[in-house]
Structures are given as C-alpha cells and as structure tokens.
Amino acid sequence: MPGTASGLERHEWWKHGTCSGLAQEEYFATAILLVREVERSNLARVIAQQAGDGVDRNKLLAAFESDFGANTSRALTLDCQKTADGAALLEIRIRLKRETVTQGLNTVDLDVPQEAPSGNCAAEVRIPDWRHQE
C-alpha cells in the first residue's frame, strides 16, 4: 500500500476501518476490490480523459449514472479544493451500504439518499493532471 512509510494504512484503519465492522484484513481487501471496480467505471474514464482540464460536474455525475442507473449519483460526494485556476477535484466519496460492502460495487450496494449531498465543487471542476507530477 502506498504511504506505509508515513503510516497511511494505520490512519485509514483507525479513521475508517475500525467502525466498518470488518476485520482489518477484510477491510483492506474490500477497499482494494472497490478501488479496482471504480477504476473500470465510466466515471474513471471521464476523469482520466479530462486530466489537466475542466469538466462540467454534471458530466461526472452522468458518467456514474451510466454504470449504476438514474439518480445513483446521489450516492456521490464530490469534494474540491479552491485553487488559483478554479475548483480542483480532491476526493470522491461513494456511499455504500455497510451490510453489503464486501460484495463489491453495484447498484444494490449503493446507499442512495433521497437528496444528493451538497459537496463543495462548482459547476466546472478541474481534474488535476497526476500523470505529469513527480
């Protein structure tokens, strides 16, 4: 896991894993499974295609819904950081049902609230270009 020198795995376990109801190994195995499934999604493709550019927030939400169905983007929270050239995407949170989280990322496992969380991204979101960072 990247970040072991800085203790990232300990932070993740204490901040998120201990309240998951999973054993530590199951928690990290599930996290890896979910990341791999997100990497194969239309949302990941849009992010990769738009790296270094701006994209309409609704395009990101629509990409997620193209995989999981209408209104499922309400399970997302887009977190941005204000920068000199706009709002840069910092984090995407996906709400999942605790009882089925180990079964992977699919429509029935999403915890879709009645109303979308507000997030803090503007209508235009800049996707950082991680490909050219050293």
C-alpha positions as CSV (number, residue, x, y, z in Angstrom):
1,M,0.0,0.0,0.0
2,P,1.4,3.4,-0.9
3,G,2.1,5.6,2.1
4,T,3.2,2.9,4.5
5,A,6.3,4.9,5.4
6,S,4.0,7.8,6.5
7,G,1.6,5.5,8.4
8,L,-1.2,5.9,5.9
9,E,-2.5,2.4,6.5
10,R,-2.7,3.0,10.2
11,H,-4.6,6.2,9.7
12,E,-7.1,4.6,7.3
13,W,-7.7,1.7,9.7
14,W,-8.2,3.9,12.7
15,K,-10.3,6.6,10.9
16,H,-12.4,4.3,8.7
17,G,-11.8,0.6,9.2
18,T,-12.4,0.2,13.0
19,C,-16.0,1.3,12.6
20,S,-16.7,-0.8,9.5
21,G,-17.4,-4.0,11.4
22,L,-14.8,-5.8,9.3
23,A,-11.6,-7.4,10.4
24,Q,-8.5,-5.4,9.3
25,E,-7.5,-7.8,6.5
26,E,-11.1,-7.9,5.2
27,Y,-11.4,-4.2,5.4
28,F,-8.3,-3.6,3.2
29,A,-9.2,-6.5,0.8
30,T,-12.6,-4.9,0.3
31,A,-11.0,-1.4,-0.2
32,I,-8.8,-2.9,-2.9
33,L,-11.7,-4.6,-4.6
34,L,-13.8,-1.4,-4.6
35,V,-10.9,0.7,-6.0
36,R,-10.4,-1.8,-8.8
37,E,-14.1,-1.7,-9.6
38,V,-14.1,2.1,-9.6
39,E,-11.1,2.1,-11.9
40,R,-13.2,0.2,-14.5
41,S,-16.1,2.6,-14.4
42,N,-17.2,5.3,-16.8
43,L,-16.6,7.9,-14.1
44,A,-12.9,6.8,-14.0
45,R,-12.7,7.0,-17.8
46,V,-14.1,10.6,-17.8
47,I,-11.6,11.6,-15.1
48,A,-8.7,10.1,-17.0
49,Q,-9.8,11.7,-20.3
50,Q,-10.2,15.1,-18.6
51,A,-7.0,15.1,-16.5
52,G,-5.5,18.6,-16.6
53,D,-8.7,20.1,-17.9
54,G,-12.0,21.3,-16.6
55,V,-15.2,19.3,-16.8
56,D,-18.8,20.0,-16.1
57,R,-19.7,18.5,-12.7
58,N,-22.9,17.1,-14.3
59,K,-20.8,15.1,-16.8
60,L,-19.1,13.4,-13.9
61,L,-22.4,12.6,-12.3
62,A,-23.8,11.3,-15.6
63,A,-20.8,9.0,-16.1
64,F,-21.5,7.4,-12.7
65,E,-25.2,7.0,-13.5
66,S,-24.4,5.4,-16.9
67,D,-22.9,2.5,-14.9
68,F,-25.3,2.4,-12.0
69,G,-28.6,3.9,-13.1
70,A,-30.7,7.0,-12.7
71,N,-30.3,9.1,-9.6
72,T,-27.5,6.9,-8.2
73,S,-25.1,9.9,-8.4
74,R,-26.8,11.0,-5.2
75,A,-24.6,8.4,-3.5
76,L,-21.6,10.5,-4.5
77,T,-20.0,13.5,-2.8
78,L,-17.6,15.5,-4.9
79,D,-15.0,17.3,-2.8
80,C,-13.0,20.1,-4.4
81,Q,-10.2,22.4,-3.3
82,K,-10.2,26.0,-4.4
83,T,-7.1,26.9,-6.4
84,A,-5.9,29.9,-8.4
85,D,-7.4,28.5,-11.5
86,G,-10.7,27.2,-10.1
87,A,-12.0,24.3,-8.1
88,A,-9.9,21.2,-8.4
89,L,-11.3,17.7,-7.7
90,L,-9.8,16.5,-4.5
91,E,-11.9,13.5,-3.5
92,I,-14.9,11.5,-4.5
93,R,-16.8,9.7,-1.8
94,I,-19.3,6.8,-2.6
95,R,-21.9,5.9,0.0
96,L,-22.2,2.2,0.3
97,K,-24.5,0.0,2.5
98,R,-22.5,-1.4,5.4
99,E,-24.1,-4.8,5.3
100,T,-23.2,-5.5,1.6
101,V,-20.0,-3.5,1.2
102,T,-17.8,-6.6,0.8
103,Q,-19.9,-7.8,-2.2
104,G,-18.4,-5.1,-4.5
105,L,-19.6,-2.0,-6.2
106,N,-23.0,-2.4,-7.8
107,T,-26.4,-0.7,-7.8
108,V,-27.9,-2.6,-4.9
109,D,-24.9,-1.9,-2.7
110,L,-25.1,1.9,-3.1
111,D,-26.6,3.9,-0.2
112,V,-28.6,6.4,-2.2
113,P,-30.1,9.2,-0.1
114,Q,-33.3,11.0,-1.0
115,E,-31.4,14.2,-1.7
116,A,-27.9,14.5,-3.1
117,P,-25.2,15.6,-0.7
118,S,-24.1,19.1,-1.5
119,G,-20.4,18.6,-1.9
120,N,-18.3,21.7,-2.5
121,C,-17.5,21.6,-6.2
122,A,-18.6,24.3,-8.5
123,A,-20.4,23.6,-11.8
124,E,-17.0,23.4,-13.5
125,V,-14.5,21.1,-11.9
126,R,-10.8,21.0,-12.8
127,I,-9.3,17.5,-12.9
128,P,-5.7,17.5,-11.6
129,D,-3.2,16.0,-14.0
130,W,-1.5,13.4,-11.9
131,R,0.2,11.9,-14.9
132,H,2.9,14.6,-15.1
133,Q,3.7,15.0,-11.4
134,E,7.0,14.0,-9.9
